[in-house]
Amino acid sequence: MDASVELVKRLLPSVVYIHTEIPASHPSTAHLGDERMGTGTIIDPAGLILTVNYTVMGGRTIEVMLDRGRVQKAEIVAQDFDVGLAVLRIKRQGLPAAQLMRSDALRPGAPVFATAAMGPRVPRVAGGIVTSLGEYEGYWEYMLERGIMSTAPNPGFGGGPMFTLGGRMVGVVSLNLNEITRSSMAIPVEFFQGHRDELLRYGRIVSRPQRAWLGMFAHPLEEGIIVAGLVPNGPGARSGMQEGDVIVGLDSREVPTRKELYLTLWRHAPGEKISLEVLRDNELRVVNVVGGNRAEFFKQTS
């Protein structure tokens, strides 16, 4: 790793360990469990912390451990279910905050490093270079128009910062892509910066049209998009979608790729009726689904 030890030591106080406990009744526990560990970054001296949403989604109790082992209760102040970010707040002032920098200036080949927590007071660091900046599709009805792909693997629990060698935070490490190669995907910080005011005021992004959500896990095949799984009691499962269905059309439009499926689906708002053409048992069938609201489905429970 090219980052100096002095630089890493200077930045680590802004990196925190997150421990979340989720009620067993929360719908996210079916896939993410009821206890989660994560990493976050202090982005404001007044106690704001940026992390990935899956680490804290549904959290009944969220604890943040700071650099010197101090534990603070945290509350969720904002969630972006489309991009996958969350903002926490702890009741402390004068904290060491990371400096944020838009990813626009990054180019393939630029050196970066990721930091993360593996537990209380156990920081990890991994370096690499940016390999690409562009679209990323996820199987959970997710698409990011610009992600930072790099050879710096996530060295610990998700949600930690990605830094340049100048010590600026450019992204939030969301996923390890080690099943493909030793690499990771980070969400650029401008997805937070560009909506900071409305996130902190409303707890969500109100200027973006709401997207219909089916609650499916989609994988591309030559024949179409196969439903590899369904969120229990989600809108797709309630409407008769089945694991193994191959989606070939939506609203009488062909959707040969996962990207086209997502973009066509997101023309609908929650509550609207959606007509899916699927292959099931070698027969073409129509499944009518009422689009759901992902944020509402996974809202916090007391």
Wavefront OBJ file of the C-alpha trace (Angstrom):
o trace
v 0.000 0.000 0.000
v 1.337 3.428 -0.962
v -0.349 5.402 1.831
v 2.068 6.421 4.579
v 1.676 5.145 8.120
v 1.426 8.759 9.300
v -1.470 9.462 6.915
v -3.361 6.349 8.010
v -2.852 7.196 11.690
v -4.184 10.696 11.054
v -7.335 9.410 9.343
v -8.229 6.435 11.541
v -9.841 8.517 14.349
v -12.647 9.393 11.910
v -13.392 5.672 11.303
v -15.819 4.003 13.732
v -17.062 0.513 14.483
v -20.843 -0.032 14.378
v -22.796 -2.749 16.189
v -26.518 -3.073 15.448
v -29.209 -5.256 17.007
v -32.385 -5.771 14.979
v -35.738 -7.165 16.206
v -36.296 -10.703 14.943
v -39.605 -9.523 13.477
v -37.961 -7.027 11.120
v -38.205 -8.188 7.473
v -34.494 -7.634 6.809
v -33.434 -10.344 9.262
v -34.396 -13.103 6.816
v -31.377 -12.241 4.657
v -29.149 -10.070 6.875
v -29.627 -11.508 10.361
v -30.572 -9.809 13.617
v -27.073 -8.707 14.648
v -24.802 -6.752 12.320
v -21.321 -5.311 12.489
v -20.236 -2.462 10.288
v -17.950 0.496 9.762
v -18.785 4.185 9.503
v -17.031 7.493 8.997
v -17.464 10.679 11.001
v -18.310 13.362 8.442
v -19.210 16.224 10.791
v -17.601 17.237 14.102
v -21.117 17.466 15.550
v -21.586 13.699 15.388
v -22.806 12.762 11.905
v -21.627 9.370 10.627
v -21.945 8.041 7.072
v -22.256 4.289 6.451
v -24.055 1.726 4.295
v -27.752 1.225 4.930
v -27.702 -2.582 5.244
v -25.573 -2.327 8.399
v -28.187 -0.373 10.367
v -31.474 -1.078 8.562
v -34.136 -2.014 11.091
v -31.809 -1.377 14.015
v -33.455 -1.214 17.427
v -30.129 -0.575 19.150
v -27.156 0.960 17.327
v -23.852 1.441 19.114
v -20.834 3.240 17.722
v -17.349 2.698 19.104
v -15.002 5.622 18.617
v -11.264 5.652 18.173
v -10.318 5.294 21.827
v -12.933 2.704 22.725
v -15.698 5.067 23.805
v -19.142 3.638 23.043
v -22.022 5.901 22.018
v -25.657 5.175 21.244
v -26.551 6.250 17.708
v -29.774 7.092 15.959
v -30.595 6.899 12.263
v -31.283 10.356 10.870
v -31.468 9.511 7.153
v -31.632 6.514 4.827
v -31.334 6.282 1.061
v -32.712 2.890 0.064
v -32.033 3.433 -3.645
v -28.319 4.231 -3.338
v -27.754 2.289 -0.112
v -26.432 4.929 2.296
v -27.434 5.822 5.846
v -26.559 8.743 8.128
v -26.293 8.249 11.891
v -25.964 10.773 14.689
v -24.263 10.455 18.052
v -24.434 13.044 20.838
v -20.867 14.266 20.809
v -19.169 17.429 19.639
v -15.679 18.213 18.400
v -15.140 14.866 16.679
v -12.428 14.305 14.033
v -14.290 14.407 10.716
v -13.069 13.132 7.356
v -12.815 15.600 4.497
v -15.032 14.605 1.576
v -14.118 14.868 -2.103
v -16.257 14.140 -5.131
v -15.102 11.203 -7.222
v -15.158 13.231 -10.462
v -11.414 13.830 -10.260
v -10.613 10.118 -9.979
v -9.331 8.234 -12.998
v -8.584 4.543 -13.556
v -5.176 3.823 -12.110
v -5.497 6.334 -9.266
v -4.205 4.903 -5.966
v -6.765 4.594 -3.156
v -7.080 2.776 0.139
v -10.009 1.483 2.165
v -10.274 1.370 5.935
v -12.693 -0.691 7.986
v -13.356 -2.141 11.414
v -13.266 -5.841 12.240
v -14.386 -5.244 15.795
v -13.924 -2.797 18.678
v -10.576 -1.048 18.255
v -9.521 -3.383 15.426
v -8.987 -1.191 12.343
v -7.883 -2.637 9.017
v -6.470 -0.951 5.922
v -6.119 -2.190 2.332
v -4.700 -0.370 -0.677
v -5.144 -0.630 -4.424
v -5.964 1.355 -7.532
v -9.184 2.479 -9.178
v -10.018 0.067 -11.999
v -13.176 1.718 -13.308
v -15.846 4.310 -12.533
v -19.220 3.468 -13.943
v -22.502 1.649 -13.691
v -22.993 -1.158 -11.219
v -25.973 -3.552 -11.126
v -26.931 -5.562 -8.079
v -29.236 -8.567 -8.002
v -31.409 -6.995 -5.246
v -33.157 -4.472 -7.567
v -30.209 -2.114 -7.345
v -28.341 -0.059 -9.886
v -25.794 2.654 -9.231
v -25.131 5.000 -12.129
v -21.572 5.554 -10.941
v -19.632 3.277 -8.633
v -15.932 3.239 -7.766
v -14.440 -0.164 -8.568
v -10.952 -0.704 -7.233
v -8.434 -3.412 -6.411
v -8.522 -2.275 -2.769
v -10.577 -5.023 -1.113
v -12.883 -4.233 1.773
v -10.610 -5.073 4.721
v -13.396 -5.460 7.279
v -17.091 -4.865 7.860
v -18.886 -2.805 5.201
v -19.549 0.917 5.281
v -16.002 2.165 5.759
v -14.360 5.002 3.845
v -12.284 4.906 0.687
v -9.552 7.541 0.724
v -7.236 9.078 -1.829
v -3.534 9.385 -1.022
v -4.289 13.026 -0.317
v -6.375 11.923 2.661
v -9.778 12.836 1.169
v -12.726 10.466 1.446
v -14.177 9.713 -1.995
v -16.459 6.764 -1.323
v -18.221 4.424 1.100
v -17.117 0.830 0.609
v -20.269 -1.188 0.052
v -19.341 -4.530 -1.480
v -16.477 -6.923 -1.815
v -16.315 -8.316 -5.339
v -13.865 -11.044 -4.402
v -15.937 -13.723 -6.076
v -14.817 -12.146 -9.348
v -11.424 -10.757 -8.390
v -9.779 -9.150 -5.411
v -11.653 -5.881 -5.551
v -14.471 -3.805 -4.103
v -17.192 -1.329 -5.051
v -17.575 1.978 -3.232
v -20.483 4.422 -3.397
v -19.143 7.908 -4.280
v -19.633 10.474 -1.526
v -21.387 12.879 -3.894
v -24.505 10.708 -3.589
v -24.626 12.039 -0.034
v -23.180 15.512 -0.639
v -25.619 16.351 -3.425
v -28.634 15.638 -1.188
v -27.239 16.433 2.246
v -29.775 19.131 3.133
v -32.889 17.128 2.287
v -31.494 13.932 3.841
v -30.896 15.708 7.136
v -34.172 17.618 6.963
v -36.538 14.857 5.837
v -34.607 11.659 6.536
v -34.804 10.697 2.871
v -34.432 12.178 -0.595
v -37.759 13.781 -1.429
v -36.686 15.252 -4.785
v -36.184 11.830 -6.404
v -39.293 10.049 -7.762
v -40.156 6.970 -5.728
v -39.482 3.646 -7.436
v -41.713 0.613 -7.482
v -40.122 -2.397 -5.788
v -40.907 -6.093 -6.269
v -38.783 -7.699 -3.560
v -36.940 -10.079 -5.869
v -33.369 -11.230 -6.430
v -32.712 -11.142 -10.165
v -29.966 -12.868 -12.150
v -29.489 -12.562 -15.930
v -29.749 -15.625 -18.148
v -29.663 -16.020 -21.913
v -33.426 -16.652 -21.866
v -34.249 -13.642 -19.679
v -33.980 -12.575 -16.055
v -34.489 -15.389 -13.571
v -36.084 -14.774 -10.186
v -33.475 -16.392 -7.956
v -35.282 -15.517 -4.741
v -38.047 -13.423 -3.211
v -38.274 -11.338 -0.066
v -40.762 -13.112 2.243
v -44.108 -11.310 2.222
v -42.750 -8.767 -0.266
v -44.913 -7.413 -3.095
v -43.703 -10.011 -5.615
v -44.195 -12.962 -3.275
v -47.672 -11.730 -2.296
v -48.680 -11.314 -5.936
v -47.774 -14.808 -7.096
v -44.213 -14.453 -8.416
v -42.240 -17.636 -7.874
v -38.588 -18.471 -7.534
v -37.460 -19.840 -10.894
v -39.726 -17.588 -12.951
v -37.884 -16.167 -15.959
v -38.993 -12.592 -16.647
v -39.094 -11.868 -20.376
v -41.371 -8.817 -20.444
v -42.807 -6.009 -18.351
v -45.921 -4.122 -19.451
v -45.690 -5.864 -22.847
v -42.125 -4.582 -23.360
v -39.230 -6.960 -23.804
v -36.646 -6.703 -21.013
v -33.713 -8.815 -22.236
v -31.250 -7.407 -19.698
v -31.395 -6.745 -15.989
v -30.711 -3.053 -16.586
v -33.691 -2.788 -18.952
v -35.845 -4.642 -16.438
v -34.903 -2.238 -13.658
v -35.306 0.921 -15.730
v -38.699 -0.229 -17.020
v -39.825 -1.197 -13.521
v -38.719 2.152 -12.076
v -40.981 4.036 -14.449
v -43.681 2.875 -12.033
v -44.278 4.316 -8.587
v -45.189 2.305 -5.477
v -48.834 1.295 -5.551
v -49.066 1.043 -9.340
v -50.010 -2.185 -11.099
v -47.256 -3.910 -13.061
v -47.732 -6.694 -15.581
v -44.884 -9.219 -15.793
v -44.557 -11.789 -18.564
v -42.727 -14.820 -17.175
v -41.737 -18.265 -18.353
v -42.803 -20.885 -15.807
v -42.760 -24.614 -16.507
v -42.051 -23.803 -20.178
v -45.254 -21.788 -20.414
v -45.617 -18.031 -20.856
v -47.697 -16.561 -18.064
v -48.725 -13.100 -16.907
v -48.243 -12.159 -13.275
v -49.828 -8.908 -12.112
v -47.984 -7.243 -9.253
v -48.704 -4.112 -7.253
v -45.381 -2.327 -6.839
v -44.202 -1.882 -3.294
v -42.247 0.808 -1.460
v -38.898 -0.576 -0.304
v -38.350 2.133 2.325
v -41.827 1.629 3.776
v -41.430 -2.158 3.809
v -38.107 -1.947 5.697
v -39.002 0.999 7.931
v -37.714 1.048 11.484
v -39.739 -0.845 14.059
v -39.891 -0.004 17.724
l 1 2 3 4 5 6 7 8 9 10 11 12 13 14 15 16 17 18 19 20 21 22 23 24 25 26 27 28 29 30 31 32 33 34 35 36 37 38 39 40 41 42 43 44 45 46 47 48 49 50 51 52 53 54 55 56 57 58 59 60 61 62 63 64 65 66 67 68 69 70 71 72 73 74 75 76 77 78 79 80 81 82 83 84 85 86 87 88 89 90 91 92 93 94 95 96 97 98 99 100 101 102 103 104 105 106 107 108 109 110 111 112 113 114 115 116 117 118 119 120 121 122 123 124 125 126 127 128 129 130 131 132 133 134 135 136 137 138 139 140 141 142 143 144 145 146 147 148 149 150 151 152 153 154 155 156 157 158 159 160 161 162 163 164 165 166 167 168 169 170 171 172 173 174 175 176 177 178 179 180 181 182 183 184 185 186 187 188 189 190 191 192 193 194 195 196 197 198 199 200 201 202 203 204 205 206 207 208 209 210 211 212 213 214 215 216 217 218 219 220 221 222 223 224 225 226 227 228 229 230 231 232 233 234 235 236 237 238 239 240 241 242 243 244 245 246 247 248 249 250 251 252 253 254 255 256 257 258 259 260 261 262 263 264 265 266 267 268 269 270 271 272 273 274 275 276 277 278 279 280 281 282 283 284 285 286 287 288 289 290 291 292 293 294 295 296 297 298 299 300 301 302
